[in-house]
Amino acid sequence: MNRQKAKSNVFDVAKAAGVSVATVSRVFNVPDRVGTAAREKVHNAARQLGYSPNPAAKALRLQKSFIIGAVIPSLDYSMFARLTHAFEEQLTAAGYSVFVVTTGFDNRNMLDTVKSIVERGAEALLLVGKMEDPRLRSYLEEKQIPCVTTYSYNDDEIVPAIGFDNFTATKQAVEFLIRLGHRQMAMVAGPLLGNDRQQARVSGFEETMRAHGLNDGIHIVEKSYGAAMMQGADAMRQIHHEFPEVTAVVCNADVFALSAIAECRRLGLRVPEDISVVGFDDDDYATIFSPALTTIAVPAAEMGRHAARSLIGALTMGKKIMPARLDTQLIVRESTSVPRIIAAKTPSRAIA
C-alpha cells in the first residue's frame, strides 16, 4: 500500500530556498524585515513544495488573529472592488486575512459596525472617507487600533488618510469644461449627508464656477446610489427639462455618466455635440462605451496597496502610519467638446 507523501514543513522550505528556518519564519510573519530577494526565494520554494503556514497555529503561537477589517461603503461599484482587491492581495501575501463589511455611504453612524469587526478579532482597520461619527473617534482613540482611511485626503490625527483631493479633482474637470467654452453646467451628485467625498466635489464644482464669475450657471442634482444606472438617467431628464440651457454635465460617478449618456439618446440629444458629459472614477467600461467617457481617473488599486503596506508596517514593526495624498488625472475622451453655441458660431472652413 502506497503511503501518502508527508506534507512539507518549514525546514523543507528553508532547505529548498537556501535560507535559514528563521528567515522562512520572518517571511511569513514579518515580511518587511526580509529583503525582496530572500522573500521571493522563500515564496517560490513554498509554492513548489505546496507549503503554506498554518494560520491557526500561527495566531495561537503569537497571540494574534492576523485579521484585518475593511469597512467600505459598497462592493457594487468597481472602484471600491479594485481598492479592496488590491488591499486584500497585499495583506494575504503577508499572511493576513481580510474581513470585509459594508456600511453604505453615510459615515455618521459607523461605531456598531466597526466595533463588531474588532470584537471578532480585527487587529487593524481600513475605512473609507472622513470619520463623521464622534463615538467611533473616541472608540479608536481608546483602543489604539492601527487604522487608515482611503478615498479622501484629509487631516486627521486619529485616522491618517491615504487618498486624493476630491475638491481638486473636480476643479480640474470643471476648469477643463470652462476652457472649452461651457458656461451653464449641472452636477449629478450622490447622497451628501455624511459623505465628505460628495460634499468636496460639490464644493469644488460650485467654487470653481463662482471663481470664473459663472454664479448663474450652477445647477446641482442630488441622486441616491440605489439603482444607480436609473439615477443617472433620471438626473439627465431633470436637467433637460428644468435647465435646458445646460451644455455640460459633471457626474460624480461613471455609472451616473453612462446612464446619463444613454438617456441623452432617448431625449434626442447628441453627446458631445449637444451636451458634454464627464464622469468620475475611470471604470474599465468607460473606454468601451460610445462615446468613450471623459472622466477623472482615481488611483483605486494604489490606495489599497498603500493602505495595506502601512497597516503591515504598523502591526509588525510599530511604524507610524503616515498620510499620503495621491494624484488623480483627467482623462479626456470623446464625450466632451466645445458647447453647441460656440460650435454654431464658428464658421466652417471653405473647401478649396
SULHUPE-V974373 format. One record per helix or strand of 3 or more residues. SS is the DSSP state (a for helix, b for strand). FROM is the first residue (numbers start at 1). TO is the last residue. If there is no record, write none. Layout:
BEGIN
ss:from:to
SS:FROM:TO
SS:FROM:TO
END
This chain:
BEGIN
ss:from:to
a:10:17
a:21:29
a:31:33
a:36:49
a:55:62
b:67:72
a:78:93
b:97:102
a:111:119
b:122:128
a:134:143
b:146:150
b:160:163
a:166:180
b:185:189
a:196:211
a:215:217
b:218:222
a:228:242
b:248:251
a:254:267
b:276:281
a:284:286
b:294:297
a:300:317
b:329:331
a:340:345
END
